[in-house]
Amino acid sequence: KGEREIGQRIIEQTGSKLMLLIDRMKALIPPKDLEGYHEKILETHEHRKKANDAFLEGDSDVASRYSLMSMTVEAEGIEELRRVYLEKGAPQEGIDALDNVIADYMSQINEAR
């Protein structure tokens, strides 16, 4: 019982922190070239919050779906960041690093499906 209560409290605290993060991110106005990235990162955290809420409600299937959605949207955000890197003429090593991160995400997403 004690461990379960501790776990429940951690999940509730996580939800509160995610909501605070979401609210703070919504208040930000990113530079024009980072709007797409900002939108994807915000959406990622919104899906994480929904996954957290579903887990609290005991619906692990819905929690898993939202977790997968958050990973997918986060990968899209990194792809958007890559686009900005290309547009701004970032060094190839930075673009290559983002390509590796995207590939890792896609691998994890495919394994989770």
C-alpha positions as CSV (number, residue, x, y, z in Angstrom):
1,K,0.0,0.0,0.0
2,G,2.8,2.5,0.9
3,E,4.6,2.0,-2.5
4,R,1.3,2.4,-4.4
5,E,0.5,5.6,-2.6
6,I,4.0,7.0,-3.3
7,G,3.6,6.0,-6.9
8,Q,0.2,7.7,-7.1
9,R,1.6,10.9,-5.5
10,I,4.5,10.9,-8.0
11,I,2.2,10.6,-10.9
12,E,0.0,13.4,-9.6
13,Q,3.0,15.6,-9.1
14,T,4.1,14.9,-12.6
15,G,0.7,15.9,-13.9
16,S,0.9,19.2,-12.0
17,K,4.3,20.0,-13.3
18,L,3.3,19.1,-16.8
19,M,0.4,21.5,-16.5
20,L,2.6,24.3,-15.2
21,L,5.1,23.7,-18.1
22,I,2.2,23.7,-20.7
23,D,0.8,26.9,-19.3
24,R,4.2,28.6,-19.3
25,M,5.0,27.4,-22.8
26,K,1.6,28.7,-24.0
27,A,2.5,32.2,-22.7
28,L,5.7,32.3,-24.7
29,I,5.9,33.9,-28.1
30,P,8.7,32.2,-30.0
31,P,10.6,33.8,-32.9
32,K,8.9,33.3,-36.2
33,D,11.3,30.7,-37.4
34,L,10.8,28.6,-34.2
35,E,7.0,28.7,-34.1
36,G,6.6,25.3,-35.7
37,Y,9.1,23.7,-33.3
38,H,7.5,25.5,-30.3
39,E,4.1,24.2,-31.4
40,K,5.3,20.6,-31.6
41,I,7.0,20.7,-28.2
42,L,3.9,22.1,-26.6
43,E,1.8,19.4,-28.3
44,T,4.3,16.8,-27.0
45,H,3.8,17.9,-23.4
46,E,0.0,18.1,-23.8
47,H,0.0,14.4,-24.9
48,R,2.3,13.5,-22.0
49,K,-0.2,15.2,-19.7
50,K,-3.0,13.2,-21.2
51,A,-1.0,10.0,-20.9
52,N,-0.3,10.8,-17.2
53,D,-4.0,11.5,-16.6
54,A,-5.0,8.3,-18.3
55,F,-2.5,6.4,-16.2
56,L,-3.9,8.0,-13.0
57,E,-7.4,6.8,-14.1
58,G,-6.1,3.3,-14.5
59,D,-6.4,3.2,-18.3
60,S,-3.0,1.9,-19.4
61,D,-4.2,1.4,-23.1
62,V,-5.1,5.1,-23.4
63,A,-1.9,6.1,-21.5
64,S,0.2,4.0,-24.0
65,R,-1.5,5.6,-27.0
66,Y,-0.9,9.2,-25.7
67,S,2.7,8.3,-24.8
68,L,3.2,7.0,-28.4
69,M,1.6,10.2,-29.7
70,S,3.9,12.3,-27.6
71,M,6.9,10.5,-29.0
72,T,5.7,10.9,-32.5
73,V,5.0,14.6,-32.1
74,E,8.3,15.1,-30.4
75,A,10.1,13.5,-33.4
76,E,8.2,15.9,-35.7
77,G,9.4,18.7,-33.5
78,I,13.0,17.6,-33.9
79,E,12.4,17.4,-37.7
80,E,11.1,21.0,-37.5
81,L,14.3,22.0,-35.6
82,R,16.4,20.3,-38.2
83,R,14.6,22.4,-40.9
84,V,15.5,25.5,-39.0
85,Y,19.1,24.3,-38.7
86,L,19.3,23.8,-42.4
87,E,17.6,27.2,-43.1
88,K,20.1,28.9,-40.8
89,G,23.1,27.2,-42.3
90,A,24.1,25.2,-39.2
91,P,27.1,23.0,-39.4
92,Q,26.6,19.6,-40.9
93,E,27.6,17.8,-37.7
94,G,24.6,19.4,-36.0
95,I,22.3,18.3,-38.7
96,D,23.7,14.8,-38.7
97,A,23.2,14.7,-34.9
98,L,19.6,15.7,-35.3
99,D,19.2,13.0,-38.0
100,N,20.5,10.4,-35.5
101,V,18.1,11.6,-32.9
102,I,15.2,11.4,-35.4
103,A,16.2,7.9,-36.4
104,D,16.4,6.8,-32.8
105,Y,12.9,8.2,-32.1
106,M,11.5,6.5,-35.2
107,S,13.0,3.2,-34.2
108,Q,11.4,3.5,-30.7
109,I,8.1,4.5,-32.2
110,N,8.1,1.6,-34.6
111,E,9.0,-0.8,-31.8
112,A,6.1,0.5,-29.6
113,R,3.6,0.0,-32.4
